[in-house]
Amino acid sequence: MRKRVVLYIRKTNVIGGIETFIFNFCFFMSQYYEIVVLAGEMADIQANRLMPYATVKRGAQINETINCDILLMLRILDPIPSNVIYGKVIRRIHTMKSPGIIDIPHDGDVTVSISEAVRKDFNLNGPVINNLMAKTSKETLFLISATRLPAPDKGENESRMRKLARMLEEADIPFLWLNFSDGQMKDAPKGFYNMPITLDIQNYIQKADYLVQLSSRESFGNSVLEALINNTPVICTPIPAFKDFGVENGVNAHIVPFDMNFNVRGLLNIPKFEYEYDNGERVIQWLSVL
């Protein structure tokens, strides 16, 4: 049987350095040990991501008697719990001296410092172990749009935008979506942000994975052309006017149907292309008309 390691903490924050350590420790070390996390207070968002790698006991459960080979104390002001029966106790020190913390408990078999700075600050003899850090395998899409809200003249634009956000979330594809508009999308989906009016957003478009334009009808499509001249592909509906400046599915765009019935995971295949637009020809046309 594998040895059991208990991580003990009276209270965690919703996010923070200790919480990041707990996840990464469980992620990497669960292949070597059976891990139990005892937390008097822990937000669901943190507990849920630990569950594939550790047993999580919260609230009154942390007072239950539990046996382990190693007890890892995570917060220096927490006393060693009397209900945990252990063979060895380790204190992990993650903080520097401060007005409220000028010394640490010396009741562990081993004291581990998170950094050399911490070890020197408290004059400790134990090892220095920097944080483990798992690298995410998820791809995050960066989306830009410049859609007026509300815009009844554009058709079901907003409902398609909400649908796309929902599809990405259901497919577990993280995204950051900035929409520059003179209006606000109320109760915006997670990952969608209303941005203030900005006359020139091409610097944002240049960094984006896609520009999104999901109108029912357009006479031209300025933001789509702005994306193409910056070699940024577009997610767009099959608007006939877009053909005037060479929007092509699979080359510089993902053209999605009006009913939004498509495989959203295909958006992870981001087109790469070089685009040229002849402004000179348009200047000549205007000179002739003028």
LOMI-638892 format. One record per residue (C-alpha): residue number from 1; residue in one letter; y, x, z. Coordinates in steps of 0.2 Angstrom, whole numbers, always signed. Example, Ala and Ser with C-alpha at 12.3 -4.5 7.8 and 13.67 -1.06 7.14 Angstrom:
<lummi k="1" r="a" y="-22" x="+62" z="+39"/>
<lummi k="2" r="s" y="-5" x="+68" z="+36"/>
This chain:
<lummi k="1" r="m" y="+0" x="+0" z="+0"/>
<lummi k="2" r="r" y="+18" x="+6" z="-4"/>
<lummi k="3" r="k" y="+29" x="+10" z="+11"/>
<lummi k="4" r="r" y="+42" x="-3" z="+16"/>
<lummi k="5" r="v" y="+61" x="+1" z="+16"/>
<lummi k="6" r="v" y="+72" x="-11" z="+25"/>
<lummi k="7" r="l" y="+91" x="-11" z="+20"/>
<lummi k="8" r="y" y="+101" x="-18" z="+34"/>
<lummi k="9" r="i" y="+119" x="-25" z="+34"/>
<lummi k="10" r="r" y="+128" x="-38" z="+45"/>
<lummi k="11" r="k" y="+140" x="-43" z="+31"/>
<lummi k="12" r="t" y="+143" x="-40" z="+13"/>
<lummi k="13" r="n" y="+158" x="-44" z="+2"/>
<lummi k="14" r="v" y="+157" x="-53" z="-14"/>
<lummi k="15" r="i" y="+160" x="-37" z="-23"/>
<lummi k="16" r="g" y="+162" x="-19" z="-17"/>
<lummi k="17" r="g" y="+155" x="-2" z="-16"/>
<lummi k="18" r="i" y="+141" x="-6" z="-3"/>
<lummi k="19" r="e" y="+136" x="-20" z="-14"/>
<lummi k="20" r="t" y="+135" x="-9" z="-29"/>
<lummi k="21" r="f" y="+125" x="+3" z="-20"/>
<lummi k="22" r="i" y="+112" x="-10" z="-13"/>
<lummi k="23" r="f" y="+109" x="-16" z="-31"/>
<lummi k="24" r="n" y="+107" x="+1" z="-39"/>
<lummi k="25" r="f" y="+96" x="+7" z="-24"/>
<lummi k="26" r="c" y="+85" x="-8" z="-26"/>
<lummi k="27" r="f" y="+85" x="-6" z="-45"/>
<lummi k="28" r="f" y="+79" x="+12" z="-45"/>
<lummi k="29" r="m" y="+69" x="+13" z="-29"/>
<lummi k="30" r="s" y="+59" x="-3" z="-30"/>
<lummi k="31" r="q" y="+46" x="+6" z="-41"/>
<lummi k="32" r="y" y="+42" x="+18" z="-26"/>
<lummi k="33" r="y" y="+44" x="+6" z="-11"/>
<lummi k="34" r="e" y="+43" x="-12" z="-6"/>
<lummi k="35" r="i" y="+61" x="-16" z="-2"/>
<lummi k="36" r="v" y="+68" x="-29" z="+10"/>
<lummi k="37" r="v" y="+87" x="-32" z="+11"/>
<lummi k="38" r="l" y="+92" x="-40" z="+28"/>
<lummi k="39" r="a" y="+110" x="-47" z="+26"/>
<lummi k="40" r="g" y="+118" x="-58" z="+39"/>
<lummi k="41" r="e" y="+131" x="-64" z="+25"/>
<lummi k="42" r="m" y="+128" x="-61" z="+7"/>
<lummi k="43" r="a" y="+135" x="-71" z="-8"/>
<lummi k="44" r="d" y="+123" x="-80" z="-19"/>
<lummi k="45" r="i" y="+129" x="-69" z="-34"/>
<lummi k="46" r="q" y="+124" x="-53" z="-26"/>
<lummi k="47" r="a" y="+107" x="-60" z="-18"/>
<lummi k="48" r="n" y="+102" x="-67" z="-35"/>
<lummi k="49" r="r" y="+103" x="-51" z="-44"/>
<lummi k="50" r="l" y="+93" x="-42" z="-31"/>
<lummi k="51" r="m" y="+78" x="-54" z="-31"/>
<lummi k="52" r="p" y="+69" x="-46" z="-46"/>
<lummi k="53" r="y" y="+69" x="-29" z="-36"/>
<lummi k="54" r="a" y="+69" x="-34" z="-17"/>
<lummi k="55" r="t" y="+65" x="-47" z="-5"/>
<lummi k="56" r="v" y="+82" x="-54" z="+2"/>
<lummi k="57" r="k" y="+83" x="-62" z="+19"/>
<lummi k="58" r="r" y="+100" x="-69" z="+24"/>
<lummi k="59" r="g" y="+108" x="-78" z="+38"/>
<lummi k="60" r="a" y="+97" x="-82" z="+53"/>
<lummi k="61" r="q" y="+82" x="-74" z="+44"/>
<lummi k="62" r="i" y="+89" x="-57" z="+48"/>
<lummi k="63" r="n" y="+84" x="-60" z="+66"/>
<lummi k="64" r="e" y="+66" x="-62" z="+62"/>
<lummi k="65" r="t" y="+54" x="-48" z="+68"/>
<lummi k="66" r="i" y="+50" x="-36" z="+54"/>
<lummi k="67" r="n" y="+40" x="-20" z="+52"/>
<lummi k="68" r="c" y="+45" x="-6" z="+41"/>
<lummi k="69" r="d" y="+42" x="+12" z="+38"/>
<lummi k="70" r="i" y="+61" x="+16" z="+35"/>
<lummi k="71" r="l" y="+76" x="+7" z="+41"/>
<lummi k="72" r="l" y="+92" x="+11" z="+30"/>
<lummi k="73" r="m" y="+108" x="+6" z="+39"/>
<lummi k="74" r="l" y="+122" x="+3" z="+27"/>
<lummi k="75" r="r" y="+137" x="+0" z="+37"/>
<lummi k="76" r="i" y="+142" x="+12" z="+51"/>
<lummi k="77" r="l" y="+148" x="+0" z="+63"/>
<lummi k="78" r="d" y="+132" x="-11" z="+63"/>
<lummi k="79" r="p" y="+121" x="-7" z="+78"/>
<lummi k="80" r="i" y="+102" x="-4" z="+74"/>
<lummi k="81" r="p" y="+94" x="-21" z="+75"/>
<lummi k="82" r="s" y="+82" x="-23" z="+90"/>
<lummi k="83" r="n" y="+71" x="-35" z="+79"/>
<lummi k="84" r="v" y="+67" x="-22" z="+66"/>
<lummi k="85" r="i" y="+52" x="-11" z="+70"/>
<lummi k="86" r="y" y="+53" x="+5" z="+61"/>
<lummi k="87" r="g" y="+46" x="+23" z="+59"/>
<lummi k="88" r="k" y="+62" x="+31" z="+54"/>
<lummi k="89" r="v" y="+80" x="+26" z="+53"/>
<lummi k="90" r="i" y="+93" x="+33" z="+41"/>
<lummi k="91" r="r" y="+112" x="+31" z="+42"/>
<lummi k="92" r="r" y="+121" x="+30" z="+26"/>
<lummi k="93" r="i" y="+140" x="+35" z="+27"/>
<lummi k="94" r="h" y="+151" x="+28" z="+13"/>
<lummi k="95" r="t" y="+168" x="+29" z="+21"/>
<lummi k="96" r="m" y="+181" x="+42" z="+26"/>
<lummi k="97" r="k" y="+189" x="+44" z="+43"/>
<lummi k="98" r="s" y="+203" x="+30" z="+45"/>
<lummi k="99" r="p" y="+213" x="+23" z="+60"/>
<lummi k="100" r="g" y="+198" x="+12" z="+64"/>
<lummi k="101" r="i" y="+184" x="+24" z="+60"/>
<lummi k="102" r="i" y="+186" x="+42" z="+68"/>
<lummi k="103" r="d" y="+168" x="+44" z="+72"/>
<lummi k="104" r="i" y="+151" x="+38" z="+67"/>
<lummi k="105" r="p" y="+135" x="+33" z="+76"/>
<lummi k="106" r="h" y="+123" x="+48" z="+79"/>
<lummi k="107" r="d" y="+107" x="+37" z="+81"/>
<lummi k="108" r="g" y="+99" x="+40" z="+65"/>
<lummi k="109" r="d" y="+84" x="+52" z="+61"/>
<lummi k="110" r="v" y="+94" x="+57" z="+45"/>
<lummi k="111" r="t" y="+112" x="+54" z="+40"/>
<lummi k="112" r="v" y="+116" x="+53" z="+22"/>
<lummi k="113" r="s" y="+134" x="+56" z="+15"/>
<lummi k="114" r="i" y="+139" x="+47" z="-1"/>
<lummi k="115" r="s" y="+149" x="+62" z="-6"/>
<lummi k="116" r="e" y="+153" x="+80" z="-1"/>
<lummi k="117" r="a" y="+171" x="+74" z="+5"/>
<lummi k="118" r="v" y="+163" x="+62" z="+17"/>
<lummi k="119" r="r" y="+151" x="+75" z="+24"/>
<lummi k="120" r="k" y="+165" x="+87" z="+27"/>
<lummi k="121" r="d" y="+176" x="+73" z="+34"/>
<lummi k="122" r="f" y="+164" x="+69" z="+48"/>
<lummi k="123" r="n" y="+157" x="+87" z="+49"/>
<lummi k="124" r="l" y="+139" x="+81" z="+45"/>
<lummi k="125" r="n" y="+123" x="+91" z="+43"/>
<lummi k="126" r="g" y="+113" x="+79" z="+33"/>
<lummi k="127" r="p" y="+111" x="+78" z="+14"/>
<lummi k="128" r="v" y="+124" x="+72" z="+1"/>
<lummi k="129" r="i" y="+117" x="+59" z="-11"/>
<lummi k="130" r="n" y="+129" x="+52" z="-24"/>
<lummi k="131" r="n" y="+127" x="+34" z="-29"/>
<lummi k="132" r="l" y="+113" x="+29" z="-41"/>
<lummi k="133" r="m" y="+120" x="+19" z="-56"/>
<lummi k="134" r="a" y="+111" x="+8" z="-68"/>
<lummi k="135" r="k" y="+118" x="+7" z="-85"/>
<lummi k="136" r="t" y="+118" x="-10" z="-92"/>
<lummi k="137" r="s" y="+109" x="-14" z="-108"/>
<lummi k="138" r="k" y="+119" x="-29" z="-113"/>
<lummi k="139" r="e" y="+132" x="-29" z="-127"/>
<lummi k="140" r="t" y="+149" x="-37" z="-123"/>
<lummi k="141" r="l" y="+158" x="-45" z="-137"/>
<lummi k="142" r="f" y="+177" x="-43" z="-138"/>
<lummi k="143" r="l" y="+184" x="-58" z="-147"/>
<lummi k="144" r="i" y="+202" x="-61" z="-152"/>
<lummi k="145" r="s" y="+210" x="-77" z="-159"/>
<lummi k="146" r="a" y="+227" x="-84" z="-163"/>
<lummi k="147" r="t" y="+224" x="-102" z="-162"/>
<lummi k="148" r="r" y="+238" x="-115" z="-158"/>
<lummi k="149" r="l" y="+232" x="-127" z="-144"/>
<lummi k="150" r="p" y="+232" x="-141" z="-146"/>
<lummi k="151" r="a" y="+232" x="-141" z="-165"/>
<lummi k="152" r="p" y="+226" x="-158" z="-172"/>
<lummi k="153" r="d" y="+231" x="-153" z="-190"/>
<lummi k="154" r="k" y="+217" x="-140" z="-189"/>
<lummi k="155" r="g" y="+203" x="-152" z="-185"/>
<lummi k="156" r="e" y="+190" x="-149" z="-171"/>
<lummi k="157" r="n" y="+195" x="-131" z="-168"/>
<lummi k="158" r="e" y="+196" x="-131" z="-149"/>
<lummi k="159" r="s" y="+179" x="-140" z="-148"/>
<lummi k="160" r="r" y="+171" x="-127" z="-159"/>
<lummi k="161" r="m" y="+179" x="-113" z="-148"/>
<lummi k="162" r="r" y="+171" x="-121" z="-133"/>
<lummi k="163" r="k" y="+155" x="-123" z="-141"/>
<lummi k="164" r="l" y="+154" x="-105" z="-146"/>
<lummi k="165" r="a" y="+158" x="-99" z="-129"/>
<lummi k="166" r="r" y="+144" x="-110" z="-122"/>
<lummi k="167" r="m" y="+132" x="-103" z="-135"/>
<lummi k="168" r="l" y="+136" x="-85" z="-130"/>
<lummi k="169" r="e" y="+134" x="-89" z="-112"/>
<lummi k="170" r="e" y="+117" x="-98" z="-115"/>
<lummi k="171" r="a" y="+111" x="-83" z="-125"/>
<lummi k="172" r="d" y="+116" x="-72" z="-111"/>
<lummi k="173" r="i" y="+129" x="-62" z="-122"/>
<lummi k="174" r="p" y="+144" x="-57" z="-111"/>
<lummi k="175" r="f" y="+160" x="-59" z="-120"/>
<lummi k="176" r="l" y="+179" x="-56" z="-117"/>
<lummi k="177" r="w" y="+189" x="-68" z="-128"/>
<lummi k="178" r="l" y="+208" x="-67" z="-129"/>
<lummi k="179" r="n" y="+217" x="-82" z="-137"/>
<lummi k="180" r="f" y="+236" x="-79" z="-141"/>
<lummi k="181" r="s" y="+244" x="-96" z="-142"/>
<lummi k="182" r="d" y="+259" x="-106" z="-137"/>
<lummi k="183" r="g" y="+247" x="-118" z="-128"/>
<lummi k="184" r="q" y="+233" x="-117" z="-115"/>
<lummi k="185" r="m" y="+215" x="-121" z="-116"/>
<lummi k="186" r="k" y="+213" x="-131" z="-100"/>
<lummi k="187" r="d" y="+197" x="-128" z="-90"/>
<lummi k="188" r="a" y="+194" x="-113" z="-101"/>
<lummi k="189" r="p" y="+176" x="-106" z="-102"/>
<lummi k="190" r="k" y="+171" x="-91" z="-92"/>
<lummi k="191" r="g" y="+176" x="-76" z="-102"/>
<lummi k="192" r="f" y="+190" x="-85" z="-111"/>
<lummi k="193" r="y" y="+208" x="-80" z="-107"/>
<lummi k="194" r="n" y="+224" x="-89" z="-112"/>
<lummi k="195" r="m" y="+236" x="-76" z="-118"/>
<lummi k="196" r="p" y="+255" x="-78" z="-120"/>
<lummi k="197" r="i" y="+264" x="-79" z="-136"/>
<lummi k="198" r="t" y="+264" x="-62" z="-145"/>
<lummi k="199" r="l" y="+272" x="-60" z="-162"/>
<lummi k="200" r="d" y="+261" x="-46" z="-167"/>
<lummi k="201" r="i" y="+243" x="-45" z="-161"/>
<lummi k="202" r="q" y="+236" x="-32" z="-174"/>
<lummi k="203" r="n" y="+234" x="-19" z="-160"/>
<lummi k="204" r="y" y="+222" x="-31" z="-151"/>
<lummi k="205" r="i" y="+213" x="-35" z="-167"/>
<lummi k="206" r="q" y="+210" x="-17" z="-171"/>
<lummi k="207" r="k" y="+200" x="-15" z="-155"/>
<lummi k="208" r="a" y="+191" x="-32" z="-156"/>
<lummi k="209" r="d" y="+173" x="-34" z="-162"/>
<lummi k="210" r="y" y="+178" x="-50" z="-171"/>
<lummi k="211" r="l" y="+193" x="-62" z="-174"/>
<lummi k="212" r="v" y="+188" x="-80" z="-172"/>
<lummi k="213" r="q" y="+195" x="-94" z="-183"/>
<lummi k="214" r="l" y="+185" x="-110" z="-182"/>
<lummi k="215" r="s" y="+197" x="-123" z="-190"/>
<lummi k="216" r="s" y="+192" x="-138" z="-200"/>
<lummi k="217" r="r" y="+205" x="-134" z="-213"/>
<lummi k="218" r="e" y="+217" x="-120" z="-217"/>
<lummi k="219" r="s" y="+229" x="-118" z="-232"/>
<lummi k="220" r="f" y="+228" x="-99" z="-230"/>
<lummi k="221" r="g" y="+222" x="-90" z="-214"/>
<lummi k="222" r="n" y="+235" x="-77" z="-209"/>
<lummi k="223" r="s" y="+225" x="-71" z="-194"/>
<lummi k="224" r="v" y="+209" x="-69" z="-204"/>
<lummi k="225" r="l" y="+218" x="-58" z="-217"/>
<lummi k="226" r="e" y="+226" x="-48" z="-202"/>
<lummi k="227" r="a" y="+209" x="-45" z="-196"/>
<lummi k="228" r="l" y="+202" x="-39" z="-213"/>
<lummi k="229" r="i" y="+216" x="-27" z="-216"/>
<lummi k="230" r="n" y="+212" x="-19" z="-200"/>
<lummi k="231" r="n" y="+193" x="-18" z="-204"/>
<lummi k="232" r="t" y="+189" x="-31" z="-191"/>
<lummi k="233" r="p" y="+176" x="-44" z="-196"/>
<lummi k="234" r="v" y="+179" x="-62" z="-193"/>
<lummi k="235" r="i" y="+169" x="-77" z="-186"/>
<lummi k="236" r="c" y="+175" x="-91" z="-196"/>
<lummi k="237" r="t" y="+171" x="-108" z="-204"/>
<lummi k="238" r="p" y="+168" x="-111" z="-222"/>
<lummi k="239" r="i" y="+186" x="-113" z="-227"/>
<lummi k="240" r="p" y="+189" x="-113" z="-246"/>
<lummi k="241" r="a" y="+206" x="-104" z="-244"/>
<lummi k="242" r="f" y="+198" x="-89" z="-236"/>
<lummi k="243" r="k" y="+189" x="-85" z="-253"/>
<lummi k="244" r="d" y="+207" x="-80" z="-260"/>
<lummi k="245" r="f" y="+206" x="-64" z="-250"/>
<lummi k="246" r="g" y="+188" x="-60" z="-251"/>
<lummi k="247" r="v" y="+180" x="-67" z="-235"/>
<lummi k="248" r="e" y="+161" x="-64" z="-238"/>
<lummi k="249" r="n" y="+147" x="-69" z="-226"/>
<lummi k="250" r="g" y="+137" x="-54" z="-220"/>
<lummi k="251" r="v" y="+150" x="-41" z="-228"/>
<lummi k="252" r="n" y="+165" x="-44" z="-217"/>
<lummi k="253" r="a" y="+162" x="-60" z="-209"/>
<lummi k="254" r="h" y="+150" x="-72" z="-200"/>
<lummi k="255" r="i" y="+153" x="-88" z="-209"/>
<lummi k="256" r="v" y="+147" x="-102" z="-197"/>
<lummi k="257" r="p" y="+144" x="-120" z="-201"/>
<lummi k="258" r="f" y="+156" x="-134" z="-196"/>
<lummi k="259" r="d" y="+143" x="-141" z="-184"/>
<lummi k="260" r="m" y="+141" x="-124" z="-176"/>
<lummi k="261" r="n" y="+122" x="-125" z="-179"/>
<lummi k="262" r="f" y="+118" x="-106" z="-181"/>
<lummi k="263" r="n" y="+109" x="-92" z="-172"/>
<lummi k="264" r="v" y="+122" x="-85" z="-161"/>
<lummi k="265" r="r" y="+113" x="-69" z="-158"/>
<lummi k="266" r="g" y="+116" x="-64" z="-175"/>
<lummi k="267" r="l" y="+134" x="-60" z="-170"/>
<lummi k="268" r="l" y="+127" x="-45" z="-161"/>
<lummi k="269" r="n" y="+125" x="-38" z="-179"/>
<lummi k="270" r="i" y="+144" x="-33" z="-181"/>
<lummi k="271" r="p" y="+148" x="-30" z="-200"/>
<lummi k="272" r="k" y="+156" x="-13" z="-204"/>
<lummi k="273" r="f" y="+167" x="-12" z="-220"/>
<lummi k="274" r="e" y="+182" x="-5" z="-228"/>
<lummi k="275" r="y" y="+195" x="-18" z="-235"/>
<lummi k="276" r="e" y="+209" x="-15" z="-247"/>
<lummi k="277" r="y" y="+223" x="-28" z="-250"/>
<lummi k="278" r="d" y="+235" x="-26" z="-264"/>
<lummi k="279" r="n" y="+252" x="-31" z="-257"/>
<lummi k="280" r="g" y="+260" x="-23" z="-273"/>
<lummi k="281" r="e" y="+253" x="-36" z="-284"/>
<lummi k="282" r="r" y="+260" x="-50" z="-273"/>
<lummi k="283" r="v" y="+277" x="-41" z="-272"/>
<lummi k="284" r="i" y="+277" x="-41" z="-292"/>
<lummi k="285" r="q" y="+273" x="-59" z="-292"/>
<lummi k="286" r="w" y="+287" x="-63" z="-280"/>
<lummi k="287" r="l" y="+300" x="-53" z="-290"/>
<lummi k="288" r="s" y="+295" x="-63" z="-305"/>
<lummi k="289" r="v" y="+297" x="-79" z="-297"/>
<lummi k="290" r="l" y="+313" x="-74" z="-288"/>
